[in-house]
Amino acid sequence: MTSQAPALRLESIVKTFPGVRALDGVSFSVMPGEVHALMGENGAGKSTLMKVLGGIHQPDQGQIIVGETATVMTSPLQAKSKGIVFIHQELSLAEELSVAENVYLGELPKRSFGRVDWAKLFDRTDAILKKLRVGFDARTRVGSLSIANQQMVEIARALTVDAKAVIFDEPTASLTDAEKVVLFDVIGDLKARGVGIIYISHRMEEIFKITDRISVLRDGQYRGTLDTAETDEASVTQLMIGRELDLSRSKVTHALGDVALEVCGLSCGDLFQDISFEVRRGEVVGFYGLVGAGRTEIAETLFGLRDPSAGKIFLEGQELRINSPIEAIANGISLVPEDRKGQGLVLGMNCRDNMTLPQVGALASGPFVAQGKENEIFEKYHARLDIRTPGWKQIVGNLSGGNQQKIVIGKWLSMNPKVLIVDEPTRGIDVGSKSEIHNLIRELAAQGYAVIVISSEMPEVLHVSDRIVAMYAGRIMCTFSAEEVTEDNLIQAISGIAVDRVA
């Protein structure tokens, strides 16, 4: 750290919403040249604290001090003018505009008579993109980019100003391993320039790799700050959730049933080829591999979102031809998608209506939906899944990530599926809620559901799975039982290296 004076301080911040004290006297500071992690469960107050810093919310009490100056933030634009830059987890891009227009949105360089200086705009943006080592240029339409590349556009925004502090909110959620390396290099460059970095993430391996200190919020209150080099994951977790977690590998404690799903020689163009596996009732089969291995594409094919080019799908011994999600749902196959906010939920809709959306037709009484039946479904899974919300009228977009995921899972459980596919079950979810989701998956298996879990986190797939399918470049390299799998042979398999066990 290059200075004893903080680059940014928040002192005794209080913020109350109707019925909820979201922040209760929270203080936080980041030093120049420091990477300071801000951690806590979903709902702990991290997002609210950052929205206060960014001028989206006004605090009821407390103050913000940038450098030596107390400041009242009234808008995100003002925060940026003070050198406070946000890289949001939720993309806030204009998809029909170019990369350059998005990077400099609201600050386009001008010529005489207010005309945009396009040459300067594109040159400045291309210089930033060169630092990020991306494969697109300033003129590219943002809507044509992958989610990961759109995230890189968000990161590019941080490099347009002389920043005093940059806030990264779950910046690696959509990035490949190669893109993460570039991001960490960018953070290293900002740190070397004396910029204070606030890093919000649930990924412990990242926290311990790049941060200097860790501050923890719980229930809207500051719980403490730890030096990263002098603590460990267990200590941080206990500070976050107030209890220890069981991170041991799951073991089957119930008898497996008949084969629920059998896939034989399934292919889909260049995405994946000759995929064969089965899932029994009461079993969790994990799919693990690098980005681009074909895991999500297999799930989308089973759910009718993609047309297979070869192969067969059998459900309870009967061959299926699935041409649409409607047919998949009707046959008892459900998918909790990787992008729960974009594909699994209607964020502006309430909890009950989200949960019953796929079966509105079945719940209709004449031209009207039978709200009593909807309420019964919601209350059943509200209790069964321990969804933390005041009631069904709560807007789903206001829930924490873990509770949003439970709404999506409850939606499909209410349809009584034979096979439940869960893609990236805990992406963007805090460690406490992650443990709850893991336990829920194991409980569903114990109740007789056939479950497929797709995850890019090795500890997760090792923890919840009875068997693990390792994929590389669209093919199954090996299938391991929970007893025989190790981190070494799993890494070997997903890297395309032959292993002793053959799928």
Secondary structure, 3 states (H helix, E strand, C coil): CCCCCCCEEEEEEEEEECCEEEEEEEEEEECCCCEEEEECCCCCCHHHHHHHHCCCCCCCEEEEEECCEEECCCCHHHHHHCCEEEECCCCCCCCCCEHHHHHCCCCCCECHHHCECHHHHHHHHHHHHHHHCCCCCCCCEHHHCCHHHHHHHHHHHCCCCCCCEEEEECCCCCCCHHHHHHHHHHHHHHHHCCCEEEEECCCHHHHHHHCCEEEEEECCEEEEEEEHHHCCHHHHHHHHHCCCCCCCCCCCCCCCCCEEEEEEEEEECCCEEEEEEEEECCCEEEEEECCCCCHHHHHHHHCCCCCCCEEEEEECCEEECCCCHHHHHHHCEEEECCCHHHHHCCCCCEHHHHHHHHHCCCCEECCEECHHHHHHHHHHHHHHCCCCCCCCCCEHHHCCHHHHHHHHHHHHHCCCCCEEEEECCCCCCCHHHHHHHHHHHHHHHHCCCEEEEECCCHHHHHHHCCEEEEEECCEEEEEEECCCCCHHHHHHHHCCCCCCCCC
